[in-house]
Amino acid sequence: MPTFELNLSDDVYAEFQQLADQEFVSEEQAAEDLIASGIEAYNVSVVDDEPRDEMLDGAENNMFDTAQDPGSLEDDRL
């Protein structure tokens, strides 16, 4: 298995150690899993260059005609 050396700041290394102690069997496993997760996240391809808000799409499709009085004011007269 290939090995490499990595220089981390004291703060990042402390966070890594804490995470490794809490979530992983060893620091080696933590390093391998975290690096693999980072590579996977980095390689995510963008499907849509122009994301749209689904709520707005639904509102555009469900708009009603406001040109006419939907409550028919003449019906409300006594």
All heavy atoms as a GROMACS GRO file, in nm:
protein
  610
    1MET      N    1   0.085  -0.118   0.000
    1MET     CA    2   0.000   0.000   0.000
    1MET      C    3   0.090   0.124   0.000
    1MET      O    4   0.182   0.133   0.080
    1MET     CB    5  -0.090  -0.002   0.124
    1MET     CG    6  -0.181   0.119   0.131
    1MET     SD    7  -0.288   0.128   0.278
    1MET     CE    8  -0.390  -0.013   0.258
    2PRO      N    9   0.060   0.219  -0.087
    2PRO     CA   10   0.141   0.341  -0.091
    2PRO      C   11   0.127   0.422   0.039
    2PRO      O   12   0.022   0.422   0.102
    2PRO     CB   13   0.084   0.420  -0.208
    2PRO     CG   14   0.001   0.324  -0.285
    2PRO     CD   15  -0.041   0.217  -0.191
    3THR      N   16   0.232   0.491   0.073
    3THR     CA   17   0.228   0.581   0.190
    3THR      C   18   0.275   0.719   0.146
    3THR      O   19   0.345   0.734   0.045
    3THR     CB   20   0.320   0.530   0.302
    3THR    OG1   21   0.453   0.525   0.254
    3THR    CG2   22   0.276   0.394   0.351
    4PHE      N   23   0.235   0.819   0.223
    4PHE     CA   24   0.281   0.954   0.198
    4PHE      C   25   0.281   1.032   0.328
    4PHE      O   26   0.221   0.991   0.426
    4PHE     CB   27   0.194   1.024   0.091
    4PHE     CG   28   0.053   1.049   0.132
    4PHE    CD1   29   0.014   1.170   0.188
    4PHE    CD2   30  -0.043   0.951   0.114
    4PHE    CE1   31  -0.117   1.192   0.226
    4PHE    CE2   32  -0.174   0.974   0.151
    4PHE     CZ   33  -0.212   1.093   0.206
    5GLU      N   34   0.350   1.143   0.328
    5GLU     CA   35   0.361   1.228   0.445
    5GLU      C   36   0.279   1.354   0.421
    5GLU      O   37   0.278   1.409   0.311
    5GLU     CB   38   0.507   1.265   0.469
    5GLU     CG   39   0.529   1.339   0.598
    5GLU     CD   40   0.677   1.362   0.624
    5GLU    OE1   41   0.757   1.268   0.607
    5GLU    OE2   42   0.712   1.477   0.659
    6LEU      N   43   0.212   1.399   0.525
    6LEU     CA   44   0.124   1.515   0.514
    6LEU      C   45   0.150   1.607   0.633
    6LEU      O   46   0.153   1.563   0.748
    6LEU     CB   47  -0.022   1.468   0.514
    6LEU     CG   48  -0.130   1.572   0.508
    6LEU    CD1   49  -0.127   1.644   0.374
    6LEU    CD2   50  -0.266   1.505   0.526
    7ASN      N   51   0.170   1.734   0.607
    7ASN     CA   52   0.188   1.833   0.713
    7ASN      C   53   0.056   1.902   0.739
    7ASN      O   54  -0.007   1.956   0.647
    7ASN     CB   55   0.293   1.936   0.673
    7ASN     CG   56   0.430   1.875   0.657
    7ASN    OD1   57   0.469   1.789   0.735
    7ASN    ND2   58   0.503   1.917   0.556
    8LEU      N   59   0.011   1.899   0.864
    8LEU     CA   60  -0.115   1.962   0.905
    8LEU      C   61  -0.087   2.065   1.012
    8LEU      O   62   0.007   2.051   1.091
    8LEU     CB   63  -0.213   1.857   0.961
    8LEU     CG   64  -0.253   1.743   0.871
    8LEU    CD1   65  -0.334   1.641   0.948
    8LEU    CD2   66  -0.333   1.796   0.753
    9SER      N   67  -0.172   2.165   1.019
    9SER     CA   68  -0.162   2.261   1.129
    9SER      C   69  -0.200   2.189   1.258
    9SER      O   70  -0.265   2.084   1.257
    9SER     CB   71  -0.253   2.381   1.106
    9SER     OG   72  -0.388   2.341   1.115
   10ASP      N   73  -0.160   2.246   1.370
   10ASP     CA   74  -0.192   2.184   1.500
   10ASP      C   75  -0.342   2.173   1.521
   10ASP      O   76  -0.390   2.071   1.572
   10ASP     CB   77  -0.129   2.266   1.614
   10ASP     CG   78   0.023   2.256   1.617
   10ASP    OD1   79   0.078   2.158   1.560
   10ASP    OD2   80   0.087   2.346   1.674
   11ASP      N   81  -0.417   2.274   1.480
   11ASP     CA   82  -0.563   2.272   1.496
   11ASP      C   83  -0.627   2.161   1.415
   11ASP      O   84  -0.713   2.087   1.465
   11ASP     CB   85  -0.624   2.406   1.456
   11ASP     CG   86  -0.584   2.520   1.548
   11ASP    OD1   87  -0.540   2.492   1.662
   11ASP    OD2   88  -0.598   2.636   1.506
   12VAL      N   89  -0.587   2.148   1.290
   12VAL     CA   90  -0.645   2.044   1.204
   12VAL      C   91  -0.607   1.906   1.255
   12VAL      O   92  -0.690   1.815   1.259
   12VAL     CB   93  -0.600   2.063   1.057
   12VAL    CG1   94  -0.642   1.946   0.970
   12VAL    CG2   95  -0.655   2.194   1.001
   13TYR      N   96  -0.484   1.890   1.297
   13TYR     CA   97  -0.442   1.760   1.350
   13TYR      C   98  -0.517   1.724   1.477
   13TYR      O   99  -0.557   1.609   1.496
   13TYR     CB  100  -0.290   1.756   1.374
   13TYR     CG  101  -0.243   1.619   1.415
   13TYR    CD1  102  -0.255   1.510   1.328
   13TYR    CD2  103  -0.188   1.597   1.540
   13TYR    CE1  104  -0.214   1.384   1.366
   13TYR    CE2  105  -0.146   1.470   1.579
   13TYR     CZ  106  -0.160   1.363   1.492
   13TYR     OH  107  -0.121   1.237   1.530
   14ALA      N  108  -0.541   1.821   1.563
   14ALA     CA  109  -0.618   1.794   1.686
   14ALA      C  110  -0.761   1.750   1.652
   14ALA      O  111  -0.814   1.656   1.712
   14ALA     CB  112  -0.621   1.919   1.774
   15GLU      N  113  -0.822   1.816   1.552
   15GLU     CA  114  -0.956   1.775   1.509
   15GLU      C  115  -0.954   1.635   1.450
   15GLU      O  116  -1.042   1.554   1.476
   15GLU     CB  117  -1.011   1.873   1.405
   15GLU     CG  118  -1.056   2.005   1.462
   15GLU     CD  119  -1.119   2.093   1.356
   15GLU    OE1  120  -1.213   2.047   1.289
   15GLU    OE2  121  -1.071   2.207   1.339
   16PHE      N  122  -0.851   1.607   1.371
   16PHE     CA  123  -0.837   1.474   1.312
   16PHE      C  124  -0.823   1.368   1.420
   16PHE      O  125  -0.888   1.263   1.414
   16PHE     CB  126  -0.716   1.470   1.217
   16PHE     CG  127  -0.683   1.331   1.171
   16PHE    CD1  128  -0.759   1.269   1.073
   16PHE    CD2  129  -0.575   1.263   1.226
   16PHE    CE1  130  -0.729   1.140   1.031
   16PHE    CE2  131  -0.545   1.134   1.185
   16PHE     CZ  132  -0.622   1.072   1.087
   17GLN      N  133  -0.739   1.392   1.518
   17GLN     CA  134  -0.718   1.295   1.626
   17GLN      C  135  -0.848   1.270   1.702
   17GLN      O  136  -0.880   1.156   1.734
   17GLN     CB  137  -0.610   1.344   1.723
   17GLN     CG  138  -0.470   1.323   1.672
   17GLN     CD  139  -0.368   1.364   1.777
   17GLN    OE1  140  -0.379   1.471   1.837
   17GLN    NE2  141  -0.267   1.281   1.796
   18GLN      N  142  -0.920   1.376   1.732
   18GLN     CA  143  -1.047   1.363   1.805
   18GLN      C  144  -1.147   1.280   1.722
   18GLN      O  145  -1.210   1.190   1.774
   18GLN     CB  146  -1.104   1.500   1.837
   18GLN     CG  147  -1.230   1.494   1.920
   18GLN     CD  148  -1.283   1.633   1.954
   18GLN    OE1  149  -1.240   1.733   1.897
   18GLN    NE2  150  -1.376   1.639   2.047
   19LEU      N  151  -1.159   1.311   1.595
   19LEU     CA  152  -1.250   1.237   1.508
   19LEU      C  153  -1.206   1.091   1.496
   19LEU      O  154  -1.289   1.000   1.502
   19LEU     CB  155  -1.254   1.303   1.370
   19LEU     CG  156  -1.350   1.244   1.268
   19LEU    CD1  157  -1.494   1.256   1.316
   19LEU    CD2  158  -1.334   1.313   1.134
   20ALA      N  159  -1.077   1.069   1.479
   20ALA     CA  160  -1.026   0.933   1.467
   20ALA      C  161  -1.054   0.852   1.592
   20ALA      O  162  -1.094   0.736   1.585
   20ALA     CB  163  -0.876   0.936   1.438
   21ASP      N  164  -1.037   0.913   1.709
   21ASP     CA  165  -1.062   0.844   1.835
   21ASP      C  166  -1.211   0.811   1.854
   21ASP      O  167  -1.245   0.706   1.908
   21ASP     CB  168  -1.014   0.928   1.954
   21ASP     CG  169  -0.863   0.936   1.963
   21ASP    OD1  170  -0.794   0.852   1.900
   21ASP    OD2  171  -0.813   1.028   2.032
   22GLN      N  172  -1.298   0.899   1.810
   22GLN     CA  173  -1.441   0.882   1.833
   22GLN      C  174  -1.508   0.792   1.728
   22GLN      O  175  -1.601   0.719   1.760
   22GLN     CB  176  -1.511   1.017   1.834
   22GLN     CG  177  -1.476   1.104   1.949
   22GLN     CD  178  -1.536   1.243   1.938
   22GLN    OE1  179  -1.602   1.275   1.840
   22GLN    NE2  180  -1.513   1.326   2.038
   23GLU      N  181  -1.464   0.800   1.604
   23GLU     CA  182  -1.539   0.738   1.494
   23GLU      C  183  -1.469   0.621   1.425
   23GLU      O  184  -1.534   0.548   1.351
   23GLU     CB  185  -1.572   0.844   1.388
   23GLU     CG  186  -1.652   0.962   1.440
   23GLU     CD  187  -1.794   0.924   1.480
   23GLU    OE1  188  -1.851   0.831   1.419
   23GLU    OE2  189  -1.846   0.987   1.573
   24PHE      N  190  -1.338   0.605   1.445
   24PHE     CA  191  -1.263   0.506   1.368
   24PHE      C  192  -1.183   0.415   1.461
   24PHE      O  193  -1.156   0.448   1.576
   24PHE     CB  194  -1.169   0.575   1.270
   24PHE     CG  195  -1.241   0.656   1.165
   24PHE    CD1  196  -1.263   0.791   1.184
   24PHE    CD2  197  -1.288   0.596   1.049
   24PHE    CE1  198  -1.331   0.866   1.088
   24PHE    CE2  199  -1.356   0.669   0.953
   24PHE     CZ  200  -1.378   0.804   0.972
   25VAL      N  201  -1.144   0.299   1.406
   25VAL     CA  202  -1.064   0.202   1.481
   25VAL      C  203  -0.922   0.252   1.501
   25VAL      O  204  -0.862   0.235   1.606
   25VAL     CB  205  -1.064   0.065   1.409
   25VAL    CG1  206  -0.973  -0.034   1.477
   25VAL    CG2  207  -1.206   0.011   1.399
   26SER      N  208  -0.869   0.318   1.397
   26SER     CA  209  -0.731   0.366   1.404
   26SER      C  210  -0.718   0.496   1.324
   26SER      O  211  -0.804   0.529   1.243
   26SER     CB  212  -0.635   0.261   1.347
   26SER     OG  213  -0.659   0.245   1.208
   27GLU      N  214  -0.606   0.565   1.344
   27GLU     CA  215  -0.579   0.685   1.266
   27GLU      C  216  -0.559   0.651   1.118
   27GLU      O  217  -0.598   0.728   1.031
   27GLU     CB  218  -0.456   0.759   1.321
   27GLU     CG  219  -0.483   0.834   1.448
   27GLU     CD  220  -0.368   0.925   1.489
   27GLU    OE1  221  -0.269   0.937   1.414
   27GLU    OE2  222  -0.378   0.986   1.598
   28GLU      N  223  -0.501   0.535   1.091
   28GLU     CA  224  -0.481   0.493   0.952
   28GLU      C  225  -0.614   0.476   0.880
   28GLU      O  226  -0.632   0.522   0.767
   28GLU     CB  227  -0.400   0.362   0.946
   28GLU     CG  228  -0.254   0.378   0.984
   28GLU     CD  229  -0.233   0.379   1.136
   28GLU    OE1  230  -0.325   0.343   1.213
   28GLU    OE2  231  -0.123   0.419   1.178
   29GLN      N  232  -0.710   0.410   0.948
   29GLN     CA  233  -0.841   0.392   0.888
   29GLN      C  234  -0.911   0.527   0.870
   29GLN      O  235  -0.974   0.553   0.768
   29GLN     CB  236  -0.930   0.300   0.973
   29GLN     CG  237  -1.066   0.278   0.909
   29GLN     CD  238  -1.171   0.226   1.006
   29GLN    OE1  239  -1.150   0.223   1.127
   29GLN    NE2  240  -1.284   0.185   0.952
   30ALA      N  241  -0.899   0.614   0.969
   30ALA     CA  242  -0.960   0.747   0.961
   30ALA      C  243  -0.903   0.824   0.843
   30ALA      O  244  -0.978   0.883   0.765
   30ALA     CB  245  -0.937   0.823   1.092
   31ALA      N  246  -0.770   0.822   0.829
   31ALA     CA  247  -0.707   0.896   0.720
   31ALA      C  248  -0.753   0.841   0.585
   31ALA      O  249  -0.791   0.917   0.494
   31ALA     CB  250  -0.555   0.888   0.732
   32GLU      N  251  -0.754   0.710   0.569
   32GLU     CA  252  -0.794   0.649   0.442
   32GLU      C  253  -0.940   0.680   0.409
   32GLU      O  254  -0.973   0.722   0.298
   32GLU     CB  255  -0.773   0.498   0.447
   32GLU     CG  256  -0.806   0.431   0.315
   32GLU     CD  257  -0.776   0.281   0.317
   32GLU    OE1  258  -0.709   0.233   0.409
   32GLU    OE2  259  -0.821   0.215   0.222
   33ASP      N  260  -1.030   0.663   0.508
   33ASP     CA  261  -1.173   0.688   0.484
   33ASP      C  262  -1.201   0.836   0.457
   33ASP      O  263  -1.280   0.869   0.368
   33ASP     CB  264  -1.257   0.640   0.602
   33ASP     CG  265  -1.265   0.489   0.611
   33ASP    OD1  266  -1.213   0.420   0.520
   33ASP    OD2  267  -1.324   0.438   0.709
   34LEU      N  268  -1.137   0.925   0.532
   34LEU     CA  269  -1.162   1.068   0.513
   34LEU      C  270  -1.107   1.117   0.380
   34LEU      O  271  -1.171   1.197   0.310
   34LEU     CB  272  -1.102   1.148   0.629
   34LEU     CG  273  -1.174   1.127   0.764
   34LEU    CD1  274  -1.093   1.192   0.876
   34LEU    CD2  275  -1.315   1.181   0.759
   35ILE      N  276  -0.990   1.068   0.341
   35ILE     CA  277  -0.934   1.107   0.212
   35ILE      C  278  -1.020   1.052   0.099
   35ILE      O  279  -1.051   1.123   0.003
   35ILE     CB  280  -0.786   1.060   0.199
   35ILE    CG1  281  -0.699   1.141   0.294
   35ILE    CG2  282  -0.737   1.071   0.055
   35ILE    CD1  283  -0.558   1.088   0.309
   36ALA      N  284  -1.064   0.927   0.110
   36ALA     CA  285  -1.151   0.868   0.008
   36ALA      C  286  -1.282   0.945  -0.004
   36ALA      O  287  -1.331   0.972  -0.114
   36ALA     CB  288  -1.177   0.721   0.039
   37SER      N  289  -1.340   0.985   0.110
   37SER     CA  290  -1.464   1.063   0.109
   37SER      C  291  -1.442   1.199   0.044
   37SER      O  292  -1.527   1.248  -0.031
   37SER     CB  293  -1.516   1.083   0.251
   37SER     OG  294  -1.552   0.960   0.308
   38GLY      N  295  -1.330   1.261   0.075
   38GLY     CA  296  -1.298   1.390   0.015
   38GLY      C  297  -1.280   1.381  -0.135
   38GLY      O  298  -1.328   1.466  -0.210
   39ILE      N  299  -1.214   1.276  -0.181
   39ILE     CA  300  -1.194   1.257  -0.325
   39ILE      C  301  -1.328   1.234  -0.392
   39ILE      O  302  -1.357   1.290  -0.498
   39ILE     CB  303  -1.096   1.141  -0.352
   39ILE    CG1  304  -0.956   1.181  -0.308
   39ILE    CG2  305  -1.100   1.098  -0.498
   39ILE    CD1  306  -0.857   1.066  -0.309
   40GLU      N  307  -1.412   1.152  -0.331
   40GLU     CA  308  -1.545   1.125  -0.388
   40GLU      C  309  -1.628   1.253  -0.395
   40GLU      O  310  -1.693   1.281  -0.495
   40GLU     CB  311  -1.618   1.021  -0.303
   40GLU     CG  312  -1.753   0.982  -0.357
   40GLU     CD  313  -1.818   0.876  -0.270
   40GLU    OE1  314  -1.749   0.785  -0.222
   40GLU    OE2  315  -1.941   0.885  -0.252
   41ALA      N  316  -1.624   1.334  -0.290
   41ALA     CA  317  -1.699   1.460  -0.289
   41ALA      C  318  -1.643   1.557  -0.394
   41ALA      O  319  -1.718   1.630  -0.457
   41ALA     CB  320  -1.693   1.523  -0.150
   42TYR      N  321  -1.514   1.557  -0.412
   42TYR     CA  322  -1.450   1.648  -0.507
   42TYR      C  323  -1.485   1.611  -0.652
   42TYR      O  324  -1.496   1.697  -0.738
   42TYR     CB  325  -1.298   1.644  -0.488
   42TYR     CG  326  -1.223   1.741  -0.573
   42TYR    CD1  327  -1.217   1.876  -0.539
   42TYR    CD2  328  -1.158   1.700  -0.689
   42TYR    CE1  329  -1.148   1.966  -0.618
   42TYR    CE2  330  -1.087   1.790  -0.768
   42TYR     CZ  331  -1.083   1.923  -0.731
   42TYR     OH  332  -1.015   2.012  -0.809
   43ASN      N  333  -1.506   1.484  -0.678
   43ASN     CA  334  -1.532   1.435  -0.813
   43ASN      C  335  -1.680   1.437  -0.852
   43ASN      O  336  -1.716   1.384  -0.956
   43ASN     CB  337  -1.478   1.294  -0.831
   43ASN     CG  338  -1.328   1.293  -0.840
   43ASN    OD1  339  -1.267   1.387  -0.888
   43ASN    ND2  340  -1.266   1.187  -0.791
   44VAL      N  341  -1.765   1.498  -0.773
   44VAL     CA  342  -1.907   1.504  -0.805
   44VAL      C  343  -1.924   1.594  -0.928
   44VAL      O  344  -1.875   1.705  -0.932
   44VAL     CB  345  -1.988   1.561  -0.686
   44VAL    CG1  346  -2.131   1.585  -0.726
   44VAL    CG2  347  -1.979   1.466  -0.569
   45SER      N  348  -1.997   1.544  -1.027
   45SER     CA  349  -2.020   1.624  -1.146
   45SER      C  350  -2.151   1.700  -1.132
   45SER      O  351  -2.247   1.652  -1.073
   45SER     CB  352  -2.024   1.536  -1.270
   45SER     OG  353  -2.130   1.444  -1.261
   46VAL      N  354  -2.153   1.820  -1.187
   46VAL     CA  355  -2.272   1.904  -1.181
   46VAL      C  356  -2.364   1.862  -1.295
   46VAL      O  357  -2.325   1.863  -1.412
   46VAL     CB  358  -2.235   2.054  -1.194
   46VAL    CG1  359  -2.360   2.140  -1.198
   46VAL    CG2  360  -2.145   2.094  -1.080
   47VAL      N  361  -2.487   1.825  -1.261
   47VAL     CA  362  -2.582   1.779  -1.361
   47VAL      C  363  -2.648   1.897  -1.429
   47VAL      O  364  -2.667   1.898  -1.549
   47VAL     CB  365  -2.688   1.687  -1.295
   47VAL    CG1  366  -2.794   1.649  -1.396
   47VAL    CG2  367  -2.622   1.566  -1.236
   48ASP      N  368  -2.684   1.998  -1.353
   48ASP     CA  369  -2.757   2.112  -1.407
   48ASP      C  370  -2.677   2.239  -1.380
   48ASP      O  371  -2.653   2.274  -1.266
   48ASP     CB  372  -2.895   2.120  -1.341
   48ASP     CG  373  -2.985   2.226  -1.403
   48ASP    OD1  374  -2.944   2.290  -1.501
   48ASP    OD2  375  -3.097   2.243  -1.353
   49ASP      N  376  -2.636   2.307  -1.486
   49ASP     CA  377  -2.559   2.430  -1.469
   49ASP      C  378  -2.642   2.543  -1.413
   49ASP      O  379  -2.590   2.638  -1.357
   49ASP     CB  380  -2.500   2.475  -1.603
   49ASP     CG  381  -2.389   2.382  -1.648
   49ASP    OD1  382  -2.333   2.311  -1.563
   49ASP    OD2  383  -2.359   2.380  -1.769
   50GLU      N  384  -2.773   2.536  -1.430
   50GLU     CA  385  -2.862   2.642  -1.386
   50GLU      C  386  -2.972   2.583  -1.296
   50GLU      O  387  -3.083   2.555  -1.341
   50GLU     CB  388  -2.926   2.709  -1.507
   50GLU     CG  389  -2.963   2.853  -1.484
   50GLU     CD  390  -3.007   2.918  -1.613
   50GLU    OE1  391  -2.928   2.924  -1.708
   50GLU    OE2  392  -3.122   2.961  -1.616
   51PRO      N  393  -2.939   2.558  -1.167
   51PRO     CA  394  -3.040   2.496  -1.080
   51PRO      C  395  -3.160   2.589  -1.060
   51PRO      O  396  -3.147   2.710  -1.057
   51PRO     CB  397  -2.965   2.474  -0.948
   51PRO     CG  398  -2.853   2.571  -0.952
   51PRO     CD  399  -2.817   2.591  -1.098
   52ARG      N  400  -3.278   2.528  -1.052
   52ARG     CA  401  -3.400   2.605  -1.033
   52ARG      C  402  -3.463   2.564  -0.900
   52ARG      O  403  -3.446   2.454  -0.854
   52ARG     CB  404  -3.497   2.579  -1.146
   52ARG     CG  405  -3.448   2.635  -1.278
   52ARG     CD  406  -3.552   2.626  -1.386
   52ARG     NE  407  -3.683   2.668  -1.344
   52ARG     CZ  408  -3.740   2.784  -1.375
   52ARG    NH1  409  -3.674   2.869  -1.447
   52ARG    NH2  410  -3.862   2.812  -1.335
   53ASP      N  411  -3.537   2.652  -0.845
   53ASP     CA  412  -3.609   2.627  -0.722
   53ASP      C  413  -3.737   2.550  -0.754
   53ASP      O  414  -3.823   2.599  -0.826
   53ASP     CB  415  -3.641   2.761  -0.654
   53ASP     CG  416  -3.696   2.743  -0.514
   53ASP    OD1  417  -3.735   2.630  -0.479
   53ASP    OD2  418  -3.700   2.841  -0.440
   54GLU      N  419  -3.750   2.428  -0.700
   54GLU     CA  420  -3.868   2.345  -0.730
   54GLU      C  421  -3.996   2.411  -0.684
   54GLU      O  422  -4.102   2.395  -0.746
   54GLU     CB  423  -3.851   2.208  -0.666
   54GLU     CG  424  -3.744   2.125  -0.732
   54GLU     CD  425  -3.724   1.991  -0.665
   54GLU    OE1  426  -3.813   1.950  -0.588
   54GLU    OE2  427  -3.622   1.927  -0.690
   55MET      N  428  -3.991   2.484  -0.574
   55MET     CA  429  -4.111   2.551  -0.525
   55MET      C  430  -4.158   2.656  -0.625
   55MET      O  431  -4.277   2.668  -0.652
   55MET     CB  432  -4.085   2.617  -0.390
   55MET     CG  433  -4.208   2.674  -0.326
   55MET     SD  434  -4.172   2.730  -0.160
   55MET     CE  435  -4.235   2.895  -0.171
   56LEU      N  436  -4.065   2.731  -0.683
   56LEU     CA  437  -4.103   2.830  -0.782
   56LEU      C  438  -4.159   2.765  -0.907
   56LEU      O  439  -4.254   2.814  -0.966
   56LEU     CB  440  -3.983   2.918  -0.819
   56LEU     CG  441  -3.937   3.016  -0.712
   56LEU    CD1  442  -3.815   3.092  -0.760
   56LEU    CD2  443  -4.048   3.112  -0.676
   57ASP      N  444  -4.101   2.651  -0.947
   57ASP     CA  445  -4.155   2.579  -1.062
   57ASP      C  446  -4.299   2.540  -1.038
   57ASP      O  447  -4.384   2.554  -1.124
   57ASP     CB  448  -4.072   2.454  -1.092
   57ASP     CG  449  -3.938   2.487  -1.154
   57ASP    OD1  450  -3.923   2.601  -1.202
   57ASP    OD2  451  -3.850   2.400  -1.153
   58GLY      N  452  -4.328   2.489  -0.918
   58GLY     CA  453  -4.464   2.450  -0.885
   58GLY      C  454  -4.558   2.568  -0.883
   58GLY      O  455  -4.673   2.560  -0.929
   59ALA      N  456  -4.512   2.682  -0.832
   59ALA     CA  457  -4.596   2.802  -0.826
   59ALA      C  458  -4.626   2.853  -0.967
   59ALA      O  459  -4.738   2.895  -0.994
   59ALA     CB  460  -4.527   2.910  -0.744
   60GLU      N  461  -4.528   2.846  -1.056
   60GLU     CA  462  -4.551   2.891  -1.194
   60GLU      C  463  -4.656   2.804  -1.262
   60GLU      O  464  -4.737   2.852  -1.339
   60GLU     CB  465  -4.421   2.885  -1.274
   60GLU     CG  466  -4.321   2.991  -1.233
   60GLU     CD  467  -4.186   2.970  -1.299
   60GLU    OE1  468  -4.169   2.872  -1.376
   60GLU    OE2  469  -4.096   3.051  -1.274
   61ASN      N  470  -4.655   2.676  -1.232
   61ASN     CA  471  -4.748   2.584  -1.296
   61ASN      C  472  -4.888   2.590  -1.235
   61ASN      O  473  -4.985   2.546  -1.298
   61ASN     CB  474  -4.696   2.440  -1.286
   61ASN     CG  475  -4.571   2.420  -1.366
   61ASN    OD1  476  -4.548   2.490  -1.465
   61ASN    ND2  477  -4.488   2.327  -1.325
   62ASN      N  478  -4.901   2.640  -1.114
   62ASN     CA  479  -5.029   2.639  -1.046
   62ASN      C  480  -5.091   2.777  -1.027
   62ASN      O  481  -5.182   2.794  -0.946
   62ASN     CB  482  -5.015   2.571  -0.908
   62ASN     CG  483  -4.982   2.425  -0.920
   62ASN    OD1  484  -5.036   2.357  -1.007
   62ASN    ND2  485  -4.894   2.377  -0.836
   63MET      N  486  -5.043   2.875  -1.100
   63MET     CA  487  -5.097   3.011  -1.085
   63MET      C  488  -5.238   3.016  -1.145
   63MET      O  489  -5.267   2.948  -1.243
   63MET     CB  490  -5.005   3.112  -1.153
   63MET     CG  491  -4.871   3.123  -1.085
   63MET     SD  492  -4.769   3.250  -1.157
   63MET     CE  493  -4.842   3.393  -1.085
   64PHE      N  494  -5.324   3.094  -1.085
   64PHE     CA  495  -5.459   3.108  -1.138
   64PHE      C  496  -5.476   3.247  -1.198
   64PHE      O  497  -5.400   3.338  -1.170
   64PHE     CB  498  -5.564   3.082  -1.031
   64PHE     CG  499  -5.548   3.167  -0.908
   64PHE    CD1  500  -5.608   3.292  -0.900
   64PHE    CD2  501  -5.472   3.124  -0.800
   64PHE    CE1  502  -5.593   3.371  -0.789
   64PHE    CE2  503  -5.457   3.204  -0.687
   64PHE     CZ  504  -5.518   3.327  -0.682
   65ASP      N  505  -5.575   3.263  -1.280
   65ASP     CA  506  -5.599   3.388  -1.350
   65ASP      C  507  -5.659   3.488  -1.253
   65ASP      O  508  -5.768   3.467  -1.199
   65ASP     CB  509  -5.693   3.364  -1.469
   65ASP     CG  510  -5.712   3.490  -1.552
   65ASP    OD1  511  -5.641   3.588  -1.528
   65ASP    OD2  512  -5.798   3.487  -1.641
   66THR      N  513  -5.591   3.598  -1.230
   66THR     CA  514  -5.638   3.699  -1.135
   66THR      C  515  -5.710   3.813  -1.206
   66THR      O  516  -5.752   3.909  -1.143
   66THR     CB  517  -5.522   3.756  -1.052
   66THR    OG1  518  -5.426   3.813  -1.141
   66THR    CG2  519  -5.459   3.648  -0.967
   67ALA      N  520  -5.727   3.803  -1.339
   67ALA     CA  521  -5.793   3.910  -1.413
   67ALA      C  522  -5.942   3.916  -1.379
   67ALA      O  523  -6.002   4.022  -1.380
   67ALA     CB  524  -5.775   3.890  -1.563
   68GLN      N  525  -6.000   3.804  -1.345
   68GLN     CA  526  -6.141   3.801  -1.306
   68GLN      C  527  -6.148   3.789  -1.155
   68GLN      O  528  -6.059   3.739  -1.091
   68GLN     CB  529  -6.211   3.683  -1.371
   68GLN     CG  530  -6.211   3.689  -1.522
   68GLN     CD  531  -6.276   3.564  -1.581
   68GLN    OE1  532  -6.325   3.480  -1.508
   68GLN    NE2  533  -6.274   3.555  -1.712
   69ASP      N  534  -6.258   3.833  -1.097
   69ASP     CA  535  -6.277   3.826  -0.953
   69ASP      C  536  -6.311   3.683  -0.914
   69ASP      O  537  -6.420   3.635  -0.943
   69ASP     CB  538  -6.390   3.922  -0.911
   69ASP     CG  539  -6.413   3.919  -0.761
   69ASP    OD1  540  -6.327   3.869  -0.689
   69ASP    OD2  541  -6.519   3.967  -0.719
   70PRO      N  542  -6.219   3.612  -0.850
   70PRO     CA  543  -6.245   3.472  -0.817
   70PRO      C  544  -6.354   3.457  -0.711
   70PRO      O  545  -6.419   3.355  -0.703
   70PRO     CB  546  -6.111   3.420  -0.766
   70PRO     CG  547  -6.038   3.540  -0.721
   70PRO     CD  548  -6.087   3.653  -0.807
   71GLY      N  549  -6.376   3.560  -0.631
   71GLY     CA  550  -6.478   3.551  -0.528
   71GLY      C  551  -6.612   3.606  -0.575
   71GLY      O  552  -6.710   3.598  -0.503
   72SER      N  553  -6.616   3.658  -0.694
   72SER     CA  554  -6.736   3.716  -0.751
   72SER      C  555  -6.803   3.810  -0.651
   72SER      O  556  -6.892   3.772  -0.577
   72SER     CB  557  -6.833   3.607  -0.796
   72SER     OG  558  -6.937   3.662  -0.872
   73LEU      N  559  -6.756   3.935  -0.647
   73LEU     CA  560  -6.805   4.035  -0.553
   73LEU      C  561  -6.956   4.053  -0.560
   73LEU      O  562  -7.021   4.083  -0.459
   73LEU     CB  563  -6.736   4.169  -0.576
   73LEU     CG  564  -6.590   4.178  -0.532
   73LEU    CD1  565  -6.531   4.313  -0.568
   73LEU    CD2  566  -6.576   4.152  -0.383
   74GLU      N  567  -7.016   4.033  -0.677
   74GLU     CA  568  -7.160   4.050  -0.687
   74GLU      C  569  -7.235   3.950  -0.603
   74GLU      O  570  -7.345   3.976  -0.556
   74GLU     CB  571  -7.203   4.041  -0.836
   74GLU     CG  572  -7.153   4.160  -0.914
   74GLU     CD  573  -7.204   4.159  -1.056
   74GLU    OE1  574  -7.305   4.090  -1.084
   74GLU    OE2  575  -7.145   4.228  -1.140
   75ASP      N  576  -7.176   3.833  -0.580
   75ASP     CA  577  -7.239   3.730  -0.496
   75ASP      C  578  -7.238   3.770  -0.350
   75ASP      O  579  -7.317   3.721  -0.270
   75ASP     CB  580  -7.167   3.597  -0.511
   75ASP     CG  581  -7.186   3.537  -0.649
   75ASP    OD1  582  -7.280   3.578  -0.720
   75ASP    OD2  583  -7.106   3.448  -0.686
   76ASP      N  584  -7.145   3.861  -0.309
   76ASP     CA  585  -7.131   3.899  -0.170
   76ASP      C  586  -7.228   4.011  -0.129
   76ASP      O  587  -7.241   4.041  -0.012
   76ASP     CB  588  -6.988   3.945  -0.142
   76ASP     CG  589  -6.890   3.830  -0.151
   76ASP    OD1  590  -6.932   3.714  -0.140
   76ASP    OD2  591  -6.770   3.857  -0.170
   77ARG      N  592  -7.296   4.071  -0.222
   77ARG     CA  593  -7.385   4.180  -0.189
   77ARG      C  594  -7.512   4.127  -0.124
   77ARG      O  595  -7.567   4.025  -0.161
   77ARG     CB  596  -7.424   4.259  -0.314
   77ARG     CG  597  -7.303   4.331  -0.371
   77ARG     CD  598  -7.345   4.419  -0.485
   77ARG     NE  599  -7.224   4.481  -0.540
   77ARG     CZ  600  -7.211   4.518  -0.664
   77ARG    NH1  601  -7.311   4.506  -0.748
   77ARG    NH2  602  -7.099   4.572  -0.705
   78LEU      N  603  -7.563   4.203  -0.028
   78LEU     CA  604  -7.687   4.164   0.041
   78LEU      C  605  -7.807   4.223  -0.021
   78LEU      O  606  -7.822   4.318  -0.081
   78LEU     CB  607  -7.680   4.207   0.188
   78LEU     CG  608  -7.570   4.138   0.267
   78LEU    CD1  609  -7.563   4.200   0.404
   78LEU    CD2  610  -7.594   3.991   0.276
   0.00000   0.00000   0.00000
